[in-house]
Amino acid sequence: MKQDDSKKELQNSVFGGYVVALGASAGGLEALENFFRECPVDVGAAFVVIQHLSPDHKSIMKDLLARHTQMPIVVVEQGMQLKANCIFLIPPGMVMTLKGDKFHLSAKSPHVLTLPIDIFFNSMSQCYENRCVAVILSGTGSDGSRGSLAVNAAGGFVAVQDPSEAKFDGMPKSVLATEIVDVILKAEELAKRIVNHIANPNLNKVLASSDQVTIPEDDNDAMDGIMALLLQAGGIDFRDYKSATFIRRIERRIQVRQIKSVSDYYILLQEDHAELATLRRELLISVTSFFRDEEAFEALAVSVIPDLVARTDPHSMIRVWSAGTSTGEEAYSLAMLFIEEFERARRWPQLKIFATDVNQQVIETAAAGQYTQAVAAELSGQRLERFFNKTGNYFTVKPELRQCIVFAKHNLLADPPFTKMDLVSCRNALIYFKPEAQLRAMHRLQYATKPGGVLFLGSSESISGVSKGFEEINPKLKLFRRNNKSLPLSLMLTIMACRAIKRRRRVLKAN
């Protein structure tokens, strides 16, 4: 079954309300009690509690929470359905996910790091999108941080217990470090804020405090104004991005800020630079991981990289471009595969990976190469030991891996592309662009890939518009080889114009 068909099937069977998932670990019982003591019993949402529980001890959480709420409390069983105004508890020793409106359980592996909060948040976000709420309460470690990113990217709401009042602040601080948290409050205050979010009362009419603020004529005028503010602030023209995605993110911020309209939000953005930065960050948000889509990376490791290494002179360089690299996991994944093949083949050509993104903030995160312990669930123990140093709750890439990669800010739609690349990887970035912008990006990726080089795309992307320039290696897993056919004249003229503009800018800066 195709992924889109599978998602439609899930959405046809989903529970109709909000799903509020609360992740807690050490010290979480008191926070959960405080939350449910203040939570009304008729919100219309389903509440799911995911804790780190030992499989060797019977949980008494059901009895303890029952003292603080009149809502029914049940321990989840396989295939149980979501229900409004009910609290569902994860069973000890289990990993729990949602598929449509049904719970699925599987036993934890005793020898592998399992992050049950991340796993549940991820599954919830895939089906419930803007109707999911992720709540992180007291706990050690970083479980919940990866899953919270997925919830935010899907348009959901992320709430965190104030670390200063949490018994253990590891989990709250780890999620706060992602910078996607919508609200930070005491546990007992979170319930009221989440109820308001679900009800979405548009409480605030925004009034301009300066004569310099532009008052829009209507919401369409406000949308144009918001795009202009974003272009001025960050140099990104969001007219190239899909309208539905842009509108969803605007609507989400309006709901989070609890204001009346798009017009009011535009007035707010003109005066609140922090909110403008938040909106820009959320528009560029991407969910990524190491070796995302394992089957595709395995095909790359077997069908592409050995051939590249075998035909590259040991004194020459293999050049790779990871476009839209986000926080760097993809670029580091590619570097690991090449280094492993170097050692297997006992050939050591130079390797240079150019990892780029339009968002300077994520580039800085990628360049630091430091990740929470959540990545242990994405990497084998062998790779963790070979390529990372562990410090506290973090894994940092070793210098051998880091020195292969150059991280830089780059706008795929506006800046000249790289050239003469043996491998170009651009995965899950094109899907956010309008069709005409996708074609412009594909032309640049084609230009960057040298004849005989390989293009690696995401699972939902295609070579539509440039198919004559590529031959199939594995179309299912989106691997294509560039042929010798010439590039369109229009593309060559566009790239020459881009380079001329950049040269003029350098001259002006020098003078």
Summary of the structure (lengths in Angstrom):
residues: 511
radius of gyration: 24.4
end to end distance: 59.9
largest distance: 73.8
contacts: 1677
relative contact order: 0.08
helix: 44%
strand: 20%
